[in-house]
Amino acid sequence: MSINISVLSHLSDAQTEEVTQLAFAAAAVDEMAPLSEHVLIHLHHGGDDADEHLIASNETGKIIGYLHLDQTDVVAGSVVEVVVHPDFRRNGVGRALVESAMAKSNDPRMRLWAHGELTSAYTLAAKLGFAKARELWQMRRSLFAPLPKASDSLEVSIRAFQLGHDESEWLALNSRVFADHPEQGRMSEQDLAIRMSEAWFDPAGFLIATRNVGGKETIVGYHWTKVHGGAGGHGHSEIGEIYVLGIAPEERGSGLAKLLSIRGLEHLRGLGLPAAMLYVDADNSAAIGLYESLGFAHWDTDVMFKRAQA
């Protein structure tokens, strides 16, 4: 099979739609979104000037593979994510896309995300000189099963996020909570606005915990839930998600994380959703312990491979 690779700074509306449908087709087969939310947002909103889109086409011009090359992180290096249409796998499409990205970026620090711990991903990574550098667990639990009880004696109020009021204070707290996180801690005002413009955003599912500190209502924690899949996108069945859970450093160990988690899961169950999921770094034992206490279990693993430097 002949494979043609094109490197583009921007995709046309028609190309964006074709890539989106390609990703949906892969998700329907794998029951796993092949591209991260970060990439999907870039597809929907135009991305950054440093983005590159690599598309693989066959002899008829049909897009059979897509690779997103993000070169915005000048410290950690470039990142790629790739998806191949299920009908055209095992034909060298993925390898051709990654090799083209390697040539394009010429970055010895390049990182490659694989969504789902697939043997094919390990094989491709090894052939191209990448080694596993990070694991991101996906955990799930049924929302039909009973939820744990949580104490309400923490002297906090829990309410929905207030648009036009909470943004600045939330961003400041989020930056403190995730100061060492490679993605979440860098969220900007624009990043937040883009996410709130997405069809899935619902302020009722963005729970804010406040405490009276010196006579002022202060945000001390939050649980941002998300509903994705189904008719709304991603190409897989509808599911709820613990999207972001953050607790002020001074509140850790107080039980607030468990309380917020349960209130968010109650919200998702109230929407009639059958299950909930979340992502957590595999080496974050404290967070994994919390989620296991809430009935979550390891479901699958996203793996980041890093290019071995000579």
Phi and psi in degrees as a GROMACS rama.xvg file:
@    title "Ramachandran Plot"
@    xaxis  label "Phi"
@    yaxis  label "Psi"
@TYPE xy
-82.9079  132.408  SER-2
-120.797  125.905  ILE-3
-110.911  124.81  ASN-4
-104.39  127.062  ILE-5
-116.078  137.889  SER-6
-110.204  119.716  VAL-7
-126.868  142.55  LEU-8
-78.6297  -31.0737  SER-9
-141.98  149.787  HIS-10
-100.946  145.27  LEU-11
-71.9341  166.838  SER-12
-58.6097  -39.9687  ASP-13
-66.2224  -40.8205  ALA-14
-67.4278  -40.0504  GLN-15
-60.0564  -43.7357  THR-16
-64.7391  -40.5548  GLU-17
-67.2516  -40.0075  GLU-18
-65.937  -41.1437  VAL-19
-61.348  -43.3816  THR-20
-67.7067  -33.0848  GLN-21
-62.111  -44.8291  LEU-22
-64.317  -39.2198  ALA-23
-63.1003  -40.7346  PHE-24
-62.7535  -40.3987  ALA-25
-66.5329  -41.8005  ALA-26
-65.0182  -36.7069  ALA-27
-63.8383  -33.7081  ALA-28
-80.5906  -43.3439  VAL-29
-89.6876  -13.8821  ASP-30
53.9479  38.2414  GLU-31
-156.782  125.465  MET-32
-62.8642  125.992  ALA-33
-80.0048  -14.7263  PRO-34
-124.138  143.979  LEU-35
-71.8851  164.787  SER-36
-57.7004  -38.7097  GLU-37
-54.5317  -46.2302  HIS-38
-70.2759  -42.0716  VAL-39
-62.0965  -38.1648  LEU-40
-64.7487  -40.4033  ILE-41
-62.6138  -38.5498  HIS-42
-63.6035  -41.4105  LEU-43
-74.3492  -33.9232  HIS-44
-115.268  7.04069  HIS-45
97.5403  -18.7396  GLY-46
70.3264  -162.367  GLY-47
-101.764  162.413  ASP-48
-63.2891  -24.6181  ASP-49
-84.6525  -2.95988  ALA-50
-68.259  146.217  ASP-51
-131.408  140.249  GLU-52
-115.109  121.698  HIS-53
-109.19  124.044  LEU-54
-118.122  139.662  ILE-55
-106.403  126.924  ALA-56
-120.215  151.623  SER-57
-93.5304  -168.969  ASN-58
-61.4648  -26.7763  GLU-59
-88.4201  -4.61399  THR-60
91.8207  0.389576  GLY-61
-70.9035  134.572  LYS-62
-75.7051  118.787  ILE-63
-114.178  -5.54857  ILE-64
-159.784  152.523  GLY-65
-142.458  140.843  TYR-66
-133.216  132.712  LEU-67
-104.108  123.496  HIS-68
-110.941  112.861  LEU-69
-106.914  116.922  ASP-70
-115.83  25.9194  GLN-71
-82.1253  -21.1185  THR-72
-89.7274  98.0076  ASP-73
-76.8324  -13.409  VAL-74
-89.3787  -55.0112  VAL-75
-84.3389  -21.92  ALA-76
106.575  175.634  GLY-77
-73.2948  157.21  SER-78
-131.506  138.84  VAL-79
-125.132  146.495  VAL-80
-132.015  141.232  GLU-81
-138.341  145.101  VAL-82
-139.529  139.941  VAL-83
-121.066  137.091  VAL-84
-59.5307  135.776  HIS-85
-54.0188  -31.1964  PRO-86
-76.0425  -8.65117  ASP-87
-126.537  22.1411  PHE-88
-78.0873  162.57  ARG-89
62.3047  31.8756  ARG-90
-121.912  12.361  ASN-91
84.284  10.752  GLY-92
-67.1982  -48.7246  VAL-93
-60.3571  -44.0452  GLY-94
-63.8767  -41.7882  ARG-95
-62.0583  -38.5792  ALA-96
-67.4728  -46.3166  LEU-97
-65.909  -41.8414  VAL-98
-62.519  -37.4903  GLU-99
-66.4143  -38.7609  SER-100
-66.5504  -39.2641  ALA-101
-61.7082  -42.3582  MET-102
-68.3053  -38.3803  ALA-103
-67.2736  -45.5883  LYS-104
-85.6403  -32.2901  SER-105
50.2356  43.9755  ASN-106
-110.364  112.405  ASP-107
-69.3743  -10.4997  PRO-108
-98.7095  8.74873  ARG-109
-52.6744  139.815  MET-110
-118.293  147.401  ARG-111
-127.938  120.793  LEU-112
-92.008  136.237  TRP-113
-122.919  120.329  ALA-114
-91.2766  111.025  HIS-115
97.6839  135.544  GLY-116
-84.2031  80.4998  GLU-117
-98.9122  140.277  LEU-118
-58.6475  -37.7786  THR-119
-62.3403  -34.9104  SER-120
-67.7005  -43.2846  ALA-121
-62.8299  -40.4869  TYR-122
-64.3684  -46.862  THR-123
-62.9497  -44.3492  LEU-124
-59.9624  -44.7559  ALA-125
-63.9304  -41.1747  ALA-126
-63.6057  -30.7268  LYS-127
-99.1447  5.64532  LEU-128
85.1003  29.337  GLY-129
-107.39  147.969  PHE-130
-128.729  150.509  ALA-131
-62.0437  130.74  LYS-132
-124.426  -20.6528  ALA-133
-157.587  143.905  ARG-134
-122.106  134.302  GLU-135
-119.504  113.715  LEU-136
-78.1279  141.483  TRP-137
-102.646  127.618  GLN-138
-117.811  149.23  MET-139
-138.99  158.18  ARG-140
-150.623  152.904  ARG-141
-73.1006  143.433  SER-142
-95.3961  0.38718  LEU-143
-81.9219  -27.0728  PHE-144
-73.0386  151.954  ALA-145
-59.7059  146.401  PRO-146
-95.2227  149.13  LEU-147
-63.4634  160.677  PRO-148
-89.5011  148.81  LYS-149
-130.923  147.035  ALA-150
-76.1858  136.076  SER-151
-100.801  17.1149  ASP-152
-95.1449  32.8926  SER-153
-98.2452  1.66719  LEU-154
58.0749  40.7607  GLU-155
-122.467  155.655  VAL-156
-108.602  139.973  SER-157
-118.917  125.402  ILE-158
-142.367  172.972  ARG-159
-77.6458  151.973  ALA-160
-58.9535  135.411  PHE-161
-104.103  110.446  GLN-162
-62.0883  137.521  LEU-163
80.4709  1.52999  GLY-164
-127.721  -41.8339  HIS-165
-95.3554  -9.02297  ASP-166
-56.8735  -53.2528  GLU-167
-63.7703  -45.2317  SER-168
-66.9778  -37.7558  GLU-169
-64.7958  -44.4751  TRP-170
-60.6004  -40.0162  LEU-171
-64.4953  -42.8651  ALA-172
-69.0761  -42.4949  LEU-173
-58.0669  -39.1614  ASN-174
-64.1024  -37.4671  SER-175
-71.4473  -43.2464  ARG-176
-62.2556  -42.0278  VAL-177
-111.675  38.8057  PHE-178
-57.1251  -30.7099  ALA-179
-105.24  7.85323  ASP-180
-87.2102  133.806  HIS-181
-66.6075  -21.7531  PRO-182
-119.457  -55.8323  GLU-183
-61.0003  -37.3996  GLN-184
-69.1288  -12.3629  GLY-185
-98.3729  9.62847  ARG-186
-61.9992  130.061  MET-187
-104.271  174.788  SER-188
-59.1905  -40.0085  GLU-189
-66.7022  -42.145  GLN-190
-58.2852  -43.3747  ASP-191
-64.8748  -44.1396  LEU-192
-61.839  -39.2542  ALA-193
-63.5009  -44.8156  ILE-194
-65.1311  -36.5857  ARG-195
-73.6766  -13.9704  MET-196
-88.4591  -8.96022  SER-197
-70.7434  152.14  GLU-198
-62.4837  -27.6381  ALA-199
-78.8214  -14.7788  TRP-200
-66.8538  132.755  PHE-201
-141.311  111.144  ASP-202
-59.8201  -24.346  PRO-203
-65.697  -24.1676  ALA-204
-98.1549  8.18262  GLY-205
-107.27  91.6771  PHE-206
-88.0592  132.185  LEU-207
-116.812  128.647  ILE-208
-101.976  127.711  ALA-209
-123.216  152.905  THR-210
-135.131  146.166  ARG-211
-76.8556  112.597  ASN-212
-120.835  109.447  VAL-213
61.9741  34.5358  GLY-214
82.1448  6.27241  GLY-215
-122.731  134.351  LYS-216
-68.2328  117.541  GLU-217
-122.229  133.494  THR-218
-72.9463  123.926  ILE-219
-118.641  -4.29179  VAL-220
-175.192  166.091  GLY-221
-159.644  154.194  TYR-222
-136.394  105.583  HIS-223
-94.8438  111.966  TRP-224
-95.7534  164.264  THR-225
-146.852  146.156  LYS-226
-118.72  123.845  VAL-227
-141.814  168.986  HIS-228
90.5208  -167.321  GLY-229
63.5332  -146.577  GLY-230
-69.3679  -17.5286  ALA-231
-80.7451  -13.4031  GLY-232
143.138  179.049  GLY-233
74.1413  -15.3495  HIS-234
77.3769  9.34946  GLY-235
-127.234  173.787  HIS-236
-63.3322  152.613  SER-237
-66.2353  137.898  GLU-238
-152.738  147.805  ILE-239
-87.4495  162.068  GLY-240
-144.469  137.232  GLU-241
-77.346  95.7525  ILE-242
-75.297  -55.3449  TYR-243
-142.414  127.381  VAL-244
-120.846  121.209  LEU-245
-135.929  135.709  GLY-246
-126.116  132.005  ILE-247
-54.338  138.958  ALA-248
-50.6383  -38.046  PRO-249
-73.5798  -10.6225  GLU-250
-100.194  -4.34742  GLU-251
-64.8258  138.112  ARG-252
88.3888  -1.22448  GLY-253
-86.6834  -12.2138  SER-254
95.5691  -0.751508  GLY-255
-66.9009  -36.6878  LEU-256
-61.453  -42.3764  ALA-257
-67.2831  -42.9925  LYS-258
-59.9099  -48.3318  LEU-259
-64.1484  -39.2657  LEU-260
-59.827  -46.9945  SER-261
-66.4291  -41.5241  ILE-262
-62.663  -38.4644  ARG-263
-67.3633  -40.5469  GLY-264
-66.6693  -35.4888  LEU-265
-63.2451  -39.6989  GLU-266
-61.5385  -46.9422  HIS-267
-64.5714  -40.9512  LEU-268
-64.372  -35.775  ARG-269
-64.6877  -18.962  GLY-270
-84.6576  -2.18054  LEU-271
85.1668  14.9842  GLY-272
-77.0184  143.913  LEU-273
-82.1916  -22.7915  PRO-274
-155.307  164.641  ALA-275
-132.515  152.837  ALA-276
-136.297  171.179  MET-277
-162.553  164.675  LEU-278
-117.417  140.371  TYR-279
-151.613  140.8  VAL-280
-61.3322  136.743  ASP-281
-62.7932  -22.9791  ALA-282
-94.0142  6.5851  ASP-283
-91.8274  77.6067  ASN-284
-64.2671  -33.6581  SER-285
-64.3885  -46.4753  ALA-286
-66.5091  -41.2898  ALA-287
-62.0972  -39.5061  ILE-288
-61.1386  -41.4734  GLY-289
-61.5456  -48.6336  LEU-290
-67.454  -35.3874  TYR-291
-65.0928  -35.2919  GLU-292
-67.7893  -18.7308  SER-293
-94.646  4.03925  LEU-294
96.6357  5.10575  GLY-295
-80.1873  149.864  PHE-296
-135.303  154.429  ALA-297
-60.2132  129.484  HIS-298
-111.229  -49.1297  TRP-299
-160.171  175.634  ASP-300
-134.824  129.782  THR-301
-91.3692  138.995  ASP-302
-122.465  131.325  VAL-303
-100.154  125.961  MET-304
-104.301  141.856  PHE-305
-116.393  139.158  LYS-306
-67.781  126.223  ARG-307
-69.092  128.551  ALA-308
-91.6707  139.234  GLN-309
